[in-house]
């Protein structure tokens, strides 16, 4: 019954904005770090941002700092990713990932093995194009 469900993806022009949502069920965010990862088919999966549910501590990839903001609403068991000033390079499938840890940086830098032991949503497509 543990589940993560992403929503909010779509098509936007360069410079535009989107807000992604990750709804968690079956667990409380207080005991988890929730991360956003993205992957283009044929390319390596990359961390975007992670957040600690307990206190909202955040971590961002250098490529999105100043443009993306991760936040959470613990009452709604939902984590958001506000994406501003989107660029074509941001085009990807975005996945919500959860793990029962308190180490935000470690979650962001997780190995494939560790990510494989985490909960994953099905992903939501973000396309940035003129």
Secondary structure, DSSP 8 states (H G I E B T S, - for coil): --EEEEE--EEE-TT--EEEEEEEESS-GGG-EEEEEEE-TTS--EEEEEEETTT--EEE-GGGTTTEEEEEEGGGTEEEEEE-S--GGG-EEEEEEEES-S-HHHHHT--HHHHHTSEE---EEEEE--
